[in-house]
């Protein structure tokens, strides 16, 4: 039996394979592109394609595909066979350099936000050599960027690669000022923690809402939820453990560095966390992870739910984006070292992040905005919609000392005293963690906690990379022309702390008092996607993103439209599903049970006037009133949906849906959930929360 070390990356055309199969000059040229961002030498494509084909065919592959990430939020692929006709009537296996570097999928059927007309079908996929090709099933998957005929980006990868280039360029300018002339590239590294739910497939199949929307639109609370805190880090159930074991195997074969697995807070909720990798690769791997999770779950009779809030009343699922910067030599630019007060380079990069998050807090909120995530943000499981930074006591004290020009006394290491002699002695960390903060410094990285579980991490990292690149650009422009670098550096750090300290908050982000305080500080609080998304086009945001070359103006406009359309369509699908379930499942079930109770009361009375029917009479009265309310609120929801769907402007439509459709959905759900608590279990038309959350 192969060990993990032996089969890890066995389905990946990685550096080990390339070094063994490519001519030395071709390999060296390709490595320069991957490691240093140098332009791809077109002459290497043929040799790489031949090696890819031979390797893939030896692994059983029969097809290849340009694997890309359109603006649907999921991946796309079109498979082509390696076969070409041979003169003798047989076939040969071919794959050319041209086929490697360029594909031509139909671009008219993907979201484009007006970048493409329906009749303008041509689009291109372009090989991304910085992300390794891999085999999925019998298909060689080649990670690619996706663009329109005119060159406009129609995907999430292209702006991400642009943002990486922008940050690297500006960070290298800063490093040169500190005497580092050997660094050729600065990369951002990310480790995205992935939360998810597992439920039984047979139960899932009985719920129209789960099948069509990924979340439960109805459902009264189970007698037990997460209040006992007994699921978090608890013993993993055998069925779930078997799923996790196979999931790890499949991910490891694909080179995904799946590292940590555990039960999460809510019943049926779990988490997987990988080791850090370059943000471009981490994005590809996270998309793969979500896909493989769902495939492996199906093999175990389970369904993996990636919706941000599949169940009301228990925690939803997020995706914590652990983000850092490093040179190509491996120096972490966010590592404070033993004496952060004396580490001027660290302090400048730290200040760049602080400035970026404060200046572009709206963009960070926009980057995680979806209809699903709106249900999660601000609940007692996720950060509020207000963006703030947690630095911890030590770094906060360092910055305060710099701002006030007072000596920094530092803190001594405190040894943990656990009161048991046999337990090991160790030093306590210099600061606690803050799980309520949307953007927390955790030692040598920042943890951006606002992402929803189904989101592509590309969006958040595009905005984060770009905002930090802009801060670094401003710093470099000022410092490069300074007469006295040391003085200018100190004054710049001091000014940043003074100008942007409003974004720093080490307290409880779940506390309502913080929301009031945040408003006083002038921080933004966009509660919904409809509130925040139009601000993508604000002048300061557009100027920064286009100025750095991360987006073209028309690409920004298209993304605003696409994301709002997605928001509107998602909620309208949910609302129509609610109407269908209320009319064809819930109302008949409640009416049928009401009739049974009334009939039982009538039968009792035939035995004599002395027999009391107070319980039945009260229950029939209650259920009859609920049935009338359900009918009335179903009709109100239908009208709200029709009115919202008729609004042509997507910004106006999204606001209308927020203000009319969502409240109507909540009203209908409240009555249906109450009816569930009064209706006989065998009458209820689909599995309840207790079955779903505790059924695995």
Secondary structure as GFF3:
##gff-version 3
##sequence-region A 1 696
A	DSSP	alpha_helix	4	7	.	.	.	ID=ss1
A	DSSP	alpha_helix	15	21	.	.	.	ID=ss2
A	DSSP	alpha_helix	24	36	.	.	.	ID=ss3
A	DSSP	three_ten_helix	42	44	.	.	.	ID=ss4
A	DSSP	alpha_helix	45	58	.	.	.	ID=ss5
A	DSSP	beta_strand	63	67	.	.	.	ID=ss6
A	DSSP	beta_strand	79	81	.	.	.	ID=ss7
A	DSSP	beta_strand	83	85	.	.	.	ID=ss8
A	DSSP	beta_strand	91	93	.	.	.	ID=ss9
A	DSSP	alpha_helix	97	101	.	.	.	ID=ss10
A	DSSP	beta_strand	102	103	.	.	.	ID=ss11
A	DSSP	beta_strand	123	127	.	.	.	ID=ss12
A	DSSP	beta_strand	134	136	.	.	.	ID=ss13
A	DSSP	beta_strand	139	148	.	.	.	ID=ss14
A	DSSP	alpha_helix	157	177	.	.	.	ID=ss15
A	DSSP	beta_strand	186	192	.	.	.	ID=ss16
A	DSSP	beta_strand	194	200	.	.	.	ID=ss17
A	DSSP	alpha_helix	201	205	.	.	.	ID=ss18
A	DSSP	alpha_helix	208	213	.	.	.	ID=ss19
A	DSSP	alpha_helix	238	253	.	.	.	ID=ss20
A	DSSP	beta_strand	258	263	.	.	.	ID=ss21
A	DSSP	beta_strand	269	274	.	.	.	ID=ss22
A	DSSP	beta_strand	277	278	.	.	.	ID=ss23
A	DSSP	alpha_helix	279	299	.	.	.	ID=ss24
A	DSSP	beta_strand	302	305	.	.	.	ID=ss25
A	DSSP	beta_strand	321	327	.	.	.	ID=ss26
A	DSSP	three_ten_helix	340	342	.	.	.	ID=ss27
A	DSSP	alpha_helix	344	359	.	.	.	ID=ss28
A	DSSP	alpha_helix	361	367	.	.	.	ID=ss29
A	DSSP	alpha_helix	371	376	.	.	.	ID=ss30
A	DSSP	beta_strand	389	390	.	.	.	ID=ss31
A	DSSP	alpha_helix	393	404	.	.	.	ID=ss32
A	DSSP	beta_strand	439	441	.	.	.	ID=ss33
A	DSSP	beta_strand	446	448	.	.	.	ID=ss34
A	DSSP	alpha_helix	457	480	.	.	.	ID=ss35
A	DSSP	alpha_helix	485	500	.	.	.	ID=ss36
A	DSSP	three_ten_helix	501	503	.	.	.	ID=ss37
A	DSSP	alpha_helix	512	521	.	.	.	ID=ss38
A	DSSP	alpha_helix	529	532	.	.	.	ID=ss39
A	DSSP	three_ten_helix	533	537	.	.	.	ID=ss40
A	DSSP	alpha_helix	539	547	.	.	.	ID=ss41
A	DSSP	alpha_helix	553	581	.	.	.	ID=ss42
A	DSSP	pi_helix	582	586	.	.	.	ID=ss43
A	DSSP	alpha_helix	587	606	.	.	.	ID=ss44
A	DSSP	alpha_helix	614	645	.	.	.	ID=ss45
A	DSSP	alpha_helix	650	656	.	.	.	ID=ss46
A	DSSP	pi_helix	657	661	.	.	.	ID=ss47
A	DSSP	alpha_helix	662	678	.	.	.	ID=ss48
A	DSSP	three_ten_helix	681	683	.	.	.	ID=ss49
A	DSSP	alpha_helix	689	693	.	.	.	ID=ss50
###
